[in-house]
Amino acid sequence: MSGTQVLLQITTQPKPRSRRLLRAALAGLGALLLLGLAAPFINAAYFAGSIRRALEASLGRQADFDKVYFNLFPLPGFVLENVTIHEDPRFGLEPFAHAGSVDARLRIDKLLLGQIRLSSLRLVEPSLNLVKRGDGTWNVVELVERLSAPRRLPLNLFPAIEVSGGRIDFKLGTRKTTLYIADSDLSIYPERSGKVVVQFSGSPARTDRAGNGFGHMRGTVNWYVNPPNAQANQLEADVTLDPSNLSEVTTLIEGHDIGVHGTISSHARVEGPAGALRVTGELRLEDVHRWDLMPSSGADWRIRYDGKVDLPAHRFDLRTLPGRSGELVPVALQVRVNDFLTSPAWSIFATLHKAPLQGLLPLAKRMGLALPPGLDMNGVLDGVVGYSNSSGLAGGIAVTNAVATLPNIPPLRSAVANVQISANAIHIDPAILQADVGGTLRAGGDYDLGTQHLVASLSADEFPVGALKSATQAWFGAPAALGALAEGYITGQFVYRYEGPDNTAAPKLPAWSGQFQFSNGTLVAPGLALPLKHAQGHAVFTPTTFDLPRFSATLGQQTLYGSYHYSLLAKRPERVHFDLPSADLTQLEAALAPALHQEGFFAHLPFTRRSIPAWLAGRNLEGDIAIGHFSVNQNAVGALSARFVWQGTNLQFTGLQLHLAQGLVKATGTVDLASYAPRCRFSATVGGFPWGGGLLSAEGQLQTSGTGLDSLRNLRASGSFAGEDIGLTAANAFSQIAGAFDFSFGDGWPDLRLSKLQATEDDEDWSGEAASRSDRKLVIDLENGERQLHLVSALAPEMATPSSPLANQTLPH
């Protein structure tokens, strides 16, 4: 073994004396540890009186506790159970604090002299009352002033008073405030210089609201109990509001959730005398939105601020700061709160200076303002808007050079629009809107932020119908009163009302009302195949009525005059009147083609039920029509007037009159539109009809199906007739004639059969029958006793002319 190895072995082996010292130290440490572990279980009731006196001397208040135990760590002391610290009578009768347990640590320097003096107290889950007297003195201030740091120790490593998981209540005189601090941790370190260092954390809460607290605050405070002068700092603090729900913070101040959610956090530096503390810091807001809307991630606002706090008066005033000194910011905020410990009265003011309108759109949407999808707005805002918990919103804003753009709609521009805000209501003065489509449009309105009631007013002057419908549809939904109107120009006033959401089973729907004139328009009505061109008229409407007392338009080549009335509460909601100077049956059928038949393969099956469109199934109207000159297949007939009721697929004529050149036709009947081919059934009377040099009257029923020539092919009629001075031939004239008739178009020609004929000629009575032939002749066979009379007479000459309805048509046999 080398010398180096020997030397190393000798130096690494401890000496016997060192080993004994090490063992003794470890044994003493173990004994101390065992003693420390057992101490909390050792009753120290013998020292209860001394401990109580020391506790009362430190706090200046009487104190009671049930049990006391030893405690060695981290400093020698005692553990007190069920502790009550009574209040100084000057501050009230309610105890200052009550705790389930208190750790009372002893001063080592005094303990070595055989004295029991307290160096610190740790209150576990206590309930404390911080009381302010009428003269402005706080009990906690006098208590802290009694605390002092040990003079012989260079550093005060342990707090004089420590609170763990406590509740701190505030009292003004004998009355507790609604505000308190929950789950509070507090450490107070007094220094020999007179400065007190306070470290704290907790959740502010309210006694009138359930929950453990609203948000979480923490920080450090340097409290100069005896500042050198009134202007010197009495407080220096760093305060942090950890990320908290914005609704919780507003609930803490207001007492209830005001409906604005999001995340709020802040860091502030506070310093100065208690009556004029200076505050600087930064506030951060994220995902601000209304309570019933989803948050929008990515919206993050960082706001620098400064201000003043007056602790004795319970008042603070904060304002936002620009990013750089002297810079003008578009939005500057100022917050004021008075009596924040008793009945907080707070307000916030926003000063807008050329604030971009586009930047406020995301916030407006998150706050629930109904805006059209795809909306883009530009412009600037100037003005002041404030909100207080006592009076709500107030202020005024001027919106200049605003441009609102929506997809597929011409932009709307406004040079200036003034907005007044008061008592949670927003009023927009009527402003001129330009849309680069001609005409003038003015818009204004009122909106209630609480009830969400909205009233918007529009005034149009020669404004294009299409542009007006597109704009209103995008913002509110187009008025139903404009539904049938296309093209043309509008002049009038429109009012939109929305009552806001409610909890009823049948909430009120948005509604339009107003009055307007239209010119050079086009009316497109369900059931009309042809639009009504060059329409003009004046209309007045409400949510349940529409009144168009007179309008004019062209139907094909004809000018039509009419009126239209709608009432939701009427038995027949719709009432129409049409007045045509002239019209042909084919024109009317062409105009009503969508109602009369439906195109397709099944249209050739006349008795097949059709697919009923919704507009036809829901039709429920009554009306009348007057045609000055009515014709059938261009053959003039006379003046026609009719009254009708149209309900679904049933069109009922309650009164129809056809004024012939000579004679009058009256009829009632129905048209069934349920099949592909309409089916008609009528009862009619004819009076004063000229035939054979005399006058003929008749009554009966007729039925047919189809339209146009099909209606003539399928025509069937039967009934009775009577006439006077009827000349059947040049040689045969009857003073009286009567009988029954059956009429149809057999083989494409008029098929007329007369039965039960009774005729009188020269006081002779004849009876018999008659039938038409394919050569358009009527063959009449009469008899008088044993005498017989055979006559051949022409049918009505007008039916034999080439212009008769079927004269030039080839009909199937």
C-alpha positions in Angstrom: 0.0 0.0 0.0 1.4 3.3 -1.0 1.8 6.3 1.4 -0.9 8.2 -0.4 -3.4 5.4 0.2 -2.6 5.2 3.8 -2.9 8.9 4.3 -6.3 8.9 2.5 -7.6 6.1 4.7 -6.5 7.9 7.9 -8.1 11.2 6.9 -11.5 9.7 5.8 -12.1 7.7 9.0 -13.8 10.0 11.7 -12.2 10.2 15.1 -14.1 8.5 17.9 -14.8 11.9 19.6 -16.4 13.3 16.4 -18.6 10.3 16.1 -19.9 10.7 19.7 -20.7 14.4 19.0 -22.6 13.5 15.8 -24.6 10.8 17.6 -25.4 13.1 20.4 -26.6 15.8 18.0 -28.8 13.3 16.0 -30.2 12.0 19.3 -31.1 15.5 20.5 -32.6 16.4 17.1 -34.7 13.2 17.2 -35.8 14.0 20.7 -36.7 17.5 19.7 -38.7 16.2 16.7 -40.5 13.7 18.9 -41.3 16.4 21.4 -42.5 18.7 18.6 -44.8 16.0 17.3 -46.2 15.2 20.7 -46.5 18.8 21.8 -49.9 19.5 20.2 -51.4 16.6 22.2 -50.1 17.9 25.5 -52.6 20.0 27.4 -51.1 23.3 28.5 -54.0 24.5 30.6 -51.5 25.5 33.3 -50.4 28.4 31.1 -53.9 29.4 30.1 -54.0 32.5 32.4 -50.6 33.7 31.2 -51.4 33.2 27.6 -54.8 35.0 27.9 -53.0 38.0 29.6 -50.4 38.1 26.9 -53.0 37.8 24.1 -55.1 40.7 25.6 -52.0 42.8 26.1 -51.0 42.4 22.4 -54.5 43.0 21.0 -55.8 45.5 23.5 -59.0 43.4 23.7 -60.4 40.7 25.9 -60.0 37.2 24.6 -61.5 33.8 25.4 -60.6 30.3 24.4 -61.6 26.8 25.4 -58.4 24.7 25.3 -54.7 25.3 24.9 -51.9 23.0 23.7 -48.1 23.2 23.2 -46.6 23.8 19.8 -42.9 23.9 18.9 -42.8 24.4 15.2 -41.9 26.6 13.5 -41.4 28.6 16.8 -42.3 27.7 20.3 -45.9 28.6 21.1 -49.4 27.4 21.8 -52.4 26.3 19.9 -55.7 27.8 21.1 -59.1 26.3 20.3 -62.5 28.1 19.9 -61.0 31.6 20.3 -63.2 34.7 20.6 -61.5 38.1 20.5 -63.9 40.7 21.8 -64.2 44.2 20.4 -63.0 47.4 21.9 -66.3 48.9 23.2 -65.6 52.1 21.3 -66.2 50.1 18.0 -69.2 48.1 19.0 -70.4 45.0 21.0 -69.9 42.4 18.3 -66.6 40.4 18.7 -63.7 41.5 16.6 -62.9 37.9 15.6 -63.8 34.4 16.2 -61.6 31.4 15.1 -61.7 27.7 15.4 -58.0 27.7 16.3 -55.2 30.2 16.7 -51.5 29.6 16.6 -49.8 31.9 19.2 -46.0 32.0 18.7 -43.7 33.3 21.6 -40.9 35.7 21.5 -37.7 33.7 22.1 -35.9 36.6 23.7 -38.6 37.0 26.4 -39.1 33.2 26.8 -35.4 32.9 27.8 -36.1 35.4 30.5 -39.1 33.3 31.7 -41.7 35.7 30.2 -44.6 34.8 27.9 -44.8 37.4 25.2 -46.5 36.8 21.8 -44.6 37.5 18.6 -47.3 36.5 16.1 -50.8 35.1 15.8 -52.1 32.9 13.1 -56.0 32.7 12.9 -57.3 29.7 11.1 -60.5 30.1 9.2 -61.6 33.1 11.3 -64.5 35.5 10.9 -63.3 39.1 11.4 -65.2 42.4 11.6 -63.4 45.6 10.3 -65.3 48.5 11.9 -65.2 52.2 11.0 -66.6 54.6 13.5 -68.4 57.8 12.7 -65.2 59.8 13.2 -63.5 57.8 10.4 -61.4 55.7 12.7 -60.9 52.0 11.9 -60.5 49.3 14.6 -57.9 47.5 12.5 -55.8 50.7 12.3 -55.6 51.0 16.1 -54.9 47.3 16.3 -52.0 47.4 13.8 -50.6 50.5 15.6 -50.2 48.3 18.7 -48.0 45.9 16.8 -44.3 46.5 16.6 -41.3 44.5 15.4 -38.9 43.0 17.9 -36.1 45.5 18.4 -33.3 43.0 18.8 -34.0 41.1 15.6 -32.6 42.5 12.3 -35.4 40.9 10.3 -39.0 40.2 11.1 -39.3 36.8 9.4 -42.8 36.0 10.8 -46.0 38.1 10.5 -47.4 39.6 13.6 -50.9 38.6 12.5 -51.8 36.0 10.0 -55.2 35.0 8.7 -55.8 31.7 6.8 -59.0 31.0 4.9 -60.9 33.7 6.7 -64.0 35.8 6.2 -63.6 39.6 6.6 -66.7 41.7 7.1 -66.9 45.5 7.0 -69.0 47.5 9.4 -69.8 51.2 9.3 -70.8 52.1 12.8 -73.3 49.4 13.8 -74.3 48.4 10.3 -72.6 45.7 8.3 -72.1 46.3 4.6 -73.2 43.9 1.9 -69.6 43.5 0.8 -67.2 41.1 2.5 -64.0 39.2 1.6 -64.3 35.4 1.4 -61.5 32.8 1.5 -59.1 35.5 2.6 -55.4 34.9 3.4 -53.7 37.8 5.2 -50.2 38.4 6.6 -49.2 41.5 8.5 -45.5 42.3 9.1 -44.8 45.3 11.3 -41.4 46.9 11.0 -39.5 49.0 13.6 -39.6 52.0 11.2 -43.4 52.2 11.5 -44.1 50.6 8.2 -46.5 47.7 8.1 -46.3 45.2 5.2 -49.5 43.4 4.3 -49.8 40.5 2.0 -53.3 39.5 1.1 -55.5 37.5 -1.2 -59.2 36.7 -1.3 -62.5 36.8 -3.2 -64.8 39.8 -2.8 -68.4 38.8 -2.2 -71.8 40.0 -1.2 -74.1 38.9 1.6 -77.2 39.2 -0.6 -75.8 36.8 -3.2 -75.1 33.1 -2.9 -71.6 31.9 -3.8 -68.1 31.9 -2.5 -67.0 35.1 -4.1 -66.8 37.1 -7.3 -63.3 37.1 -8.8 -60.0 36.7 -7.0 -57.7 39.5 -5.8 -54.2 39.4 -4.3 -51.4 41.8 -3.6 -48.9 43.4 -1.3 -49.4 46.7 0.7 -46.8 48.9 2.4 -48.7 50.8 5.1 -46.9 53.7 6.7 -48.7 54.1 10.0 -47.1 57.4 10.8 -46.2 59.2 7.5 -43.9 62.2 7.9 -46.4 64.6 6.5 -49.9 64.7 4.9 -48.5 64.6 1.4 -46.3 61.6 2.0 -47.2 58.1 0.9 -49.4 56.4 3.4 -50.0 53.4 1.2 -48.0 51.6 -1.5 -49.6 48.6 -3.0 -49.5 46.2 -5.9 -52.9 44.7 -6.5 -53.7 42.0 -9.0 -57.2 40.8 -10.2 -56.7 37.3 -11.5 -58.7 36.4 -14.6 -62.3 36.4 -13.5 -65.7 36.2 -15.1 -66.8 39.8 -16.0 -70.4 39.0 -14.9 -69.1 38.2 -11.4 -67.3 41.5 -11.1 -70.4 43.5 -12.2 -72.5 41.4 -9.8 -70.1 42.4 -7.0 -70.6 46.1 -7.8 -74.2 46.2 -9.0 -75.8 43.4 -6.9 -77.0 41.5 -9.9 -75.9 40.2 -13.3 -76.3 43.0 -15.8 -76.1 40.4 -18.7 -72.5 41.2 -19.9 -70.1 38.2 -19.7 -66.5 37.7 -20.6 -63.1 37.5 -18.8 -61.5 40.4 -16.9 -58.1 40.8 -15.2 -56.0 43.7 -14.0 -52.8 44.8 -12.3 -52.6 48.1 -10.5 -50.0 50.1 -8.6 -51.4 52.3 -5.8 -49.5 54.9 -3.8 -50.0 58.1 -2.0 -51.9 59.5 1.1 -55.1 57.6 2.0 -57.3 60.5 0.9 -55.6 60.9 -2.5 -54.1 57.6 -3.6 -52.7 57.5 -7.1 -53.5 54.4 -9.2 -51.9 53.2 -12.4 -52.4 49.9 -14.1 -53.6 47.8 -17.0 -57.0 46.2 -17.5 -57.5 43.2 -19.8 -60.9 42.2 -21.3 -61.5 39.0 -23.3 -64.5 37.5 -25.1 -67.0 40.2 -24.0 -70.5 39.1 -25.0 -74.1 39.2 -23.9 -75.2 36.5 -21.5 -77.4 34.5 -24.0 -74.8 34.6 -26.8 -71.8 32.5 -27.4 -68.4 34.1 -26.8 -66.2 35.0 -29.7 -62.6 34.0 -29.1 -59.7 36.2 -30.2 -61.2 39.6 -28.9 -58.6 40.8 -26.4 -58.5 44.4 -25.2 -55.6 45.8 -23.1 -56.4 49.1 -21.5 -54.0 51.3 -19.6 -55.5 53.5 -16.9 -54.7 55.8 -14.0 -56.8 57.6 -11.4 -57.3 58.5 -7.8 -58.8 56.7 -4.8 -60.1 58.3 -1.6 -60.2 55.6 1.0 -61.9 57.6 3.8 -64.7 58.7 1.4 -64.9 55.2 -0.2 -64.5 56.8 -3.7 -62.3 56.2 -6.7 -62.0 57.7 -10.2 -60.2 56.0 -13.0 -59.5 56.9 -16.7 -57.9 55.1 -19.6 -54.6 56.2 -21.0 -53.4 56.3 -24.6 -50.6 54.0 -25.7 -48.2 56.9 -26.0 -48.2 60.2 -24.2 -50.1 62.9 -26.0 -51.7 60.5 -28.4 -55.4 60.9 -29.2 -57.3 57.7 -28.8 -60.6 56.9 -30.5 -62.2 55.6 -27.3 -61.4 57.0 -23.8 -63.1 55.6 -20.7 -63.6 57.0 -17.3 -65.0 55.1 -14.3 -66.3 56.6 -11.1 -67.4 54.7 -8.0 -68.8 56.2 -4.8 -69.6 54.5 -1.5 -68.0 51.2 -2.7 -68.3 49.7 0.8 -72.0 50.6 1.4 -74.2 51.3 -1.6 -71.9 51.5 -4.6 -72.9 54.2 -7.1 -70.9 53.8 -10.2 -70.7 55.2 -13.7 -68.6 54.7 -16.8 -68.2 57.3 -19.6 -66.8 56.6 -23.0 -65.6 59.6 -25.1 -65.5 58.8 -28.8 -63.2 60.8 -31.1 -63.3 59.7 -34.7 -63.7 56.1 -33.5 -64.0 53.7 -36.4 -67.5 52.3 -36.8 -66.2 49.1 -38.2 -64.3 48.3 -35.1 -67.4 48.4 -32.9 -69.4 46.0 -35.0 -68.0 42.8 -33.4 -68.8 44.1 -29.9 -72.3 45.2 -31.0 -73.0 41.7 -32.3 -71.7 40.1 -29.1 -73.9 42.4 -27.1 -76.9 41.0 -29.0 -77.7 43.8 -31.4 -79.4 42.2 -34.3 -77.4 42.9 -37.5 -77.8 41.4 -40.9 -75.3 38.7 -41.8 -72.5 39.9 -44.1 -72.9 43.5 -43.0 -69.9 45.7 -43.4 -70.0 49.3 -42.0 -67.5 52.1 -42.3 -67.6 55.6 -40.8 -66.5 57.5 -37.7 -68.2 58.2 -34.3 -67.9 61.3 -32.2 -69.6 61.9 -28.8 -69.9 60.8 -25.2 -71.8 57.8 -23.9 -72.2 57.1 -20.2 -73.7 54.4 -18.0 -74.6 54.5 -14.3 -76.2 51.9 -12.1 -78.8 54.4 -11.1 -79.9 56.0 -14.4 -78.7 53.6 -17.1 -77.3 54.8 -20.4 -77.1 58.5 -21.4 -75.2 60.4 -24.0 -75.1 61.5 -27.7 -73.1 60.3 -30.8 -72.7 61.7 -34.2 -72.1 59.1 -37.0 -70.4 60.7 -40.0 -69.6 59.4 -43.5 -71.3 56.1 -42.7 -71.4 53.4 -45.4 -73.4 50.2 -44.9 -72.7 47.3 -47.3 -74.5 44.1 -47.7 -74.1 41.3 -50.3 -76.0 41.9 -53.6 -77.4 45.2 -52.3 -76.3 48.7 -53.3 -74.4 50.4 -50.5 -76.3 52.8 -48.2 -74.5 56.1 -47.4 -75.3 58.7 -44.8 -73.4 62.0 -44.5 -74.4 62.4 -40.8 -76.7 60.7 -38.3 -77.3 61.8 -34.8 -77.9 59.3 -32.0 -79.3 60.3 -28.5 -79.1 57.8 -25.7 -81.1 58.2 -22.5 -82.7 55.9 -19.8 -81.5 52.7 -21.7 -83.2 54.0 -24.9 -81.4 54.8 -28.2 -83.0 57.3 -30.5 -81.7 57.9 -34.0 -82.8 61.1 -35.7 -84.1 60.6 -39.3 -81.1 60.7 -41.6 -80.9 60.8 -45.4 -79.7 57.6 -47.0 -78.2 57.5 -50.5 -78.2 54.3 -52.4 -77.1 55.3 -55.9 -80.4 54.1 -57.3 -82.3 57.4 -57.4 -84.9 58.7 -55.1 -84.5 59.7 -51.5 -84.7 57.5 -48.3 -84.8 58.7 -44.7 -84.4 56.4 -41.8 -84.6 56.7 -38.0 -85.7 54.8 -35.0 -85.8 54.0 -31.3 -84.4 51.0 -29.5 -85.0 50.0 -25.9 -82.0 48.1 -24.5 -83.9 46.6 -21.6 -86.9 45.2 -23.5 -85.2 45.0 -26.9 -88.2 46.9 -28.3 -87.4 48.4 -31.7 -89.3 51.0 -33.7 -87.7 51.9 -37.1 -89.2 54.5 -39.4 -88.5 54.9 -43.2 -89.6 57.7 -45.5 -89.3 57.1 -49.2 -89.6 59.7 -52.0 -89.7 58.2 -55.5 -87.5 55.4 -54.3 -87.2 52.3 -56.5 -89.4 49.4 -55.3 -86.7 46.7 -55.8 -84.1 48.6 -53.8 -86.5 49.4 -51.0 -87.6 45.7 -50.7 -84.0 44.5 -50.8 -82.8 47.0 -48.1 -85.7 46.3 -45.8 -85.5 42.5 -46.3 -81.8 42.5 -45.3 -82.3 44.6 -42.2 -85.8 43.7 -40.9 -87.7 41.6 -43.5 -89.5 43.3 -46.3 -93.1 44.6 -45.5 -95.8 42.2 -46.7 -97.6 45.2 -48.1 -94.9 45.3 -50.9 -95.1 41.6 -51.6 -97.2 41.8 -54.8 -95.4 45.0 -56.0 -92.4 44.7 -58.3 -90.6 47.5 -60.2 -91.9 51.0 -60.1 -91.3 53.8 -57.5 -92.5 54.3 -54.0 -93.3 57.5 -52.0 -94.6 57.1 -48.5 -93.8 56.2 -44.8 -93.1 52.8 -43.3 -92.9 51.9 -39.6 -91.3 48.7 -38.3 -92.1 47.5 -34.8 -90.5 44.6 -32.9 -91.7 44.1 -29.3 -88.7 42.0 -28.3 -88.5 38.4 -27.0 -90.8 37.3 -24.1 -91.7 34.2 -22.3 -95.3 33.9 -23.6 -96.4 30.9 -25.6 -97.2 33.1 -28.6 -94.7 36.0 -28.7 -95.5 39.0 -30.8 -94.0 39.0 -34.3 -92.3 41.9 -36.0 -94.8 44.1 -37.7 -94.9 46.8 -40.4 -97.4 49.7 -40.8 -97.6 52.8 -43.0 -98.9 54.3 -46.2 -97.4 54.8 -49.6 -98.1 55.7 -53.2 -96.7 53.7 -56.1 -96.3 54.5 -59.7 -95.2 52.7 -62.9 -95.1 49.5 -61.0 -95.9 45.9 -61.7 -98.4 43.9 -59.6 -97.8 40.2 -59.5 -100.6 38.4 -57.7 -100.9 34.6 -57.0 -103.4 33.1 -59.5 -102.7 35.6 -62.2 -100.8 34.4 -65.2 -100.2 37.9 -66.4 -98.6 40.7 -64.3 -100.5 44.0 -64.1 -98.2 46.5 -65.7 -98.0 50.3 -65.3 -99.7 50.0 -61.9 -100.3 53.1 -59.7 -102.3 53.7 -56.6 -102.3 54.6 -52.9 -102.2 52.1 -50.0 -102.6 52.2 -46.2 -101.7 49.2 -44.1 -101.3 48.0 -40.5 -100.1 44.6 -39.2 -103.6 43.2 -39.7 -105.1 45.3 -42.5 -104.2 46.5 -46.0 -106.4 49.0 -47.8 -105.9 49.8 -51.5 -109.0 51.9 -52.2 -108.3 52.5 -55.9 -105.6 51.5 -58.3 -105.1 51.2 -62.1 -103.0 48.9 -64.2 -102.9 47.3 -67.6 -103.9 43.6 -68.1 -102.5 42.7 -71.5 -103.8 45.5 -73.7 -106.7 46.4 -71.4 -106.7 49.1 -68.7 -107.9 47.7 -65.4 -109.3 49.7 -62.4 -109.8 48.1 -59.0 -109.6 48.1 -55.3 -108.3 45.7 -52.7 -109.0 45.4 -49.0 -107.5 43.0 -46.4 -108.5 42.4 -42.8 -107.0 39.5 -40.8 -110.0 39.4 -38.5 -112.7 39.4 -41.2 -114.6 36.2 -42.1 -113.3 36.8 -45.7 -109.9 38.4 -45.2 -109.7 39.7 -48.8 -112.1 41.9 -50.7 -111.4 42.8 -54.3 -113.1 44.8 -57.1 -112.1 44.9 -60.8 -113.5 47.2 -63.4 -112.6 46.5 -67.1 -113.8 48.7 -70.0 -113.8 45.6 -72.2 -112.6 42.0 -72.1 -113.0 38.7 -74.0 -113.7 35.4 -72.3 -110.4 34.0 -73.7 -108.5 36.9 -72.1 -110.0 36.2 -68.7 -109.3 32.5 -68.9 -105.7 33.2 -69.9 -105.2 35.6 -67.0 -106.7 33.0 -64.5 -104.8 30.1 -66.1 -102.9 29.1 -62.9 -106.1 28.8 -61.0 -108.2 27.1 -63.8 -105.8 24.3 -64.7 -102.3 22.9 -64.3 -100.0 21.9 -67.1 -98.8 18.4 -67.3 -99.7 14.9 -68.5 -102.7 14.6 -66.1 -104.2 17.8 -67.4 -105.7 15.7 -70.2 -107.7 13.7 -67.6 -110.5 16.1 -66.8 -111.8 14.2 -63.7 -108.4 13.6 -62.1 -107.8 15.7 -58.9 -105.0 18.1 -59.3 -102.1 19.0 -56.9 -103.4 22.1 -55.2 -100.8 24.9 -54.8 -100.6 26.5 -51.3 -101.8 29.9 -52.5 -105.0 28.3 -54.0 -105.7 26.1 -51.0 -105.5 29.2 -48.7 -107.5 31.6 -50.8 -110.4 33.1 -49.0 -111.8 36.2 -50.6 -114.9 37.8 -51.9 -115.2 40.3 -54.7 -117.0 41.6 -57.8 -116.1 42.4 -61.3 -117.6 44.7 -63.9 -116.8 44.5 -67.7 -118.3 47.3 -69.9 -118.1 45.3 -73.1 -117.9 41.5 -72.7 -117.3 39.2 -75.7 -117.0 35.5 -76.3 -114.4 34.6 -79.0 -114.5 38.2 -80.1 -118.3 38.2 -80.4 -119.7 41.1 -78.5 -122.2 39.9 -75.9 -122.9 42.9 -73.6 -122.1 44.3 -70.2 -121.1 41.8 -67.5 -121.1 42.2 -63.7 -120.6 39.5 -61.1 -120.2 39.0 -57.4 -118.2 36.0 -56.2 -116.8 34.2 -53.1 -113.5 32.3 -53.7 -112.6 29.8 -51.0 -109.9 27.4 -51.7 -110.8 25.4 -54.9 -114.4 26.5 -54.7 -115.4 29.7 -56.7 -119.0 30.6 -56.1 -120.8 33.3 -58.1 -123.5 34.7 -55.8 -124.8 37.0 -58.5 -124.0 37.3 -62.2 -125.7 39.5 -64.7 -125.1 39.8 -68.4 -126.8 42.8 -70.1 -127.4 41.8 -73.7 -128.2 44.2 -76.4 -131.8 43.1 -75.8 -132.5 41.0 -72.8 -130.9 40.2 -69.4 -129.2 37.0 -68.2 -129.0 36.4 -64.4 -127.2 33.4 -63.0 -125.7 31.9 -59.8 -123.4 28.9 -59.6 -120.0 27.5 -58.7 -116.7 26.6 -60.4 -114.9 23.6 -58.9 -111.1 23.9 -59.3 -110.2 20.7 -57.6 -109.7 18.8 -60.8 -107.3 19.5 -63.7 -110.3 20.7 -65.7 -112.6 23.2 -63.9 -116.2 22.1 -63.6 -119.0 24.6 -63.7 -122.6 24.4 -62.5 -125.0 27.4 -62.9 -128.7 28.2 -62.5 -129.7 31.0 -64.9 -132.7 33.0 -66.1 -133.1 34.9 -69.4 -135.6 37.7 -69.9 -136.5 39.8 -72.9 -134.4 37.8 -75.4 -135.4 38.5 -79.0 -136.3 35.5 -81.1 -138.5 35.0 -84.1 -139.7 38.6 -84.0 -140.9 38.2 -80.4 -139.5 38.1 -76.9 -138.3 34.9 -75.2 -137.6 34.1 -71.5 -136.1 31.0 -70.0 -134.7 29.5 -66.8 -132.7 26.4 -66.2 -129.4 24.8 -65.2 -126.2 24.4 -67.2 -123.0 22.6 -66.5 -119.7 22.2 -68.3 -116.1 21.4 -67.7 -112.8 22.7 -69.1 -111.9 26.1 -70.6 -112.1 27.7 -74.0 -113.7 25.5 -76.7 -113.7 22.5 -74.3 -116.2 24.4 -72.2 -118.5 24.7 -75.2 -118.0 21.1 -76.3 -118.9 19.9 -72.8 -121.8 22.3 -72.3 -125.1 20.8 -71.1 -128.2 22.9 -70.4 -131.8 22.1 -69.5 -134.8 24.0 -68.3 -138.1 25.7 -69.4 -138.9 28.6 -71.7 -141.8 30.9 -72.7 -142.3 33.4 -75.4 -144.7 35.9 -77.0 -145.3 36.7 -80.7 -142.8 34.1 -81.9 -142.7 33.6 -85.6 -141.3 30.2 -86.4 -141.8 30.6 -90.1 -142.9 33.4 -92.3 -146.4 31.9 -92.3 -146.6 30.7 -88.8 -146.6 33.1 -85.8 -147.6 32.1 -82.3 -148.9 34.6 -79.7 -147.8 32.3 -76.9 -145.3 29.5 -76.8 -143.8 27.5 -73.9 -142.0 24.3 -73.1 -138.9 22.5 -71.9 -135.5 22.4 -73.5 -132.3 20.4 -73.5 -129.2 21.8 -75.1 -125.7 20.5 -75.9 -123.2 20.4 -78.8 -123.8 16.9 -80.2 -121.3 16.0 -82.9 -119.9 19.5 -82.8 -123.1 21.2 -83.7 -125.8 22.8 -81.5 -128.1 20.1 -80.4 -131.4 21.6 -79.2 -134.4 19.5 -78.1 -137.7 21.0 -77.1 -140.4 19.0 -75.3 -143.8 19.7 -73.9 -144.4 22.4 -76.4 -147.5 24.4 -75.9 -148.3 27.1 -78.5 -151.2 29.3 -79.4 -151.9 30.5 -82.9 -155.1 32.4 -83.8 -156.8 31.1 -80.6 -155.8 27.5 -81.5 -153.7 25.6 -79.0 -151.0 23.3 -80.3 -148.7 20.8 -78.6 -145.7 18.9 -79.7 -141.9 18.8 -79.7 -138.9 20.0 -81.7 -135.3 19.0 -82.5 -132.4 20.6 -84.3 -130.6 19.0 -87.3 -127.0 19.1 -88.4 -127.9 21.6 -91.2 -128.7 24.1 -88.5 -132.4 23.8 -88.9 -135.0 23.3 -86.1 -137.7 20.8 -87.0 -141.0 21.4 -85.1 -143.9 18.9 -85.0 -147.2 20.2 -83.6 -150.7 18.7 -83.4 -154.1 20.0 -82.6 -156.5 17.1 -82.1 -156.2 15.2 -85.4 -154.5 18.2 -87.2 -150.7 18.1 -87.4 -148.3 20.9 -88.3 -144.7 20.2 -89.5 -142.4 23.3 -89.4 -138.8 23.8 -90.3 -137.2 26.9 -88.8 -133.7 28.2 -88.7 -131.9 28.2 -85.4 -130.9 31.6 -84.0 -129.2 33.3 -87.0 -126.3 34.5 -84.9 -125.4 30.9 -84.1 -125.3 30.0 -87.8 -122.8 32.8 -88.7 -119.3 31.8 -89.5 -118.1 33.7 -86.4 -120.0 31.5 -84.0 -117.8 29.8 -81.4 -117.7 26.4 -83.1 -118.4 27.4 -86.7 -114.8 27.1 -88.0 -113.7 24.3 -85.6 -113.5 20.7 -86.4 -114.9 18.7 -83.5 -114.4 15.0 -82.9 -117.4 12.7 -83.6 
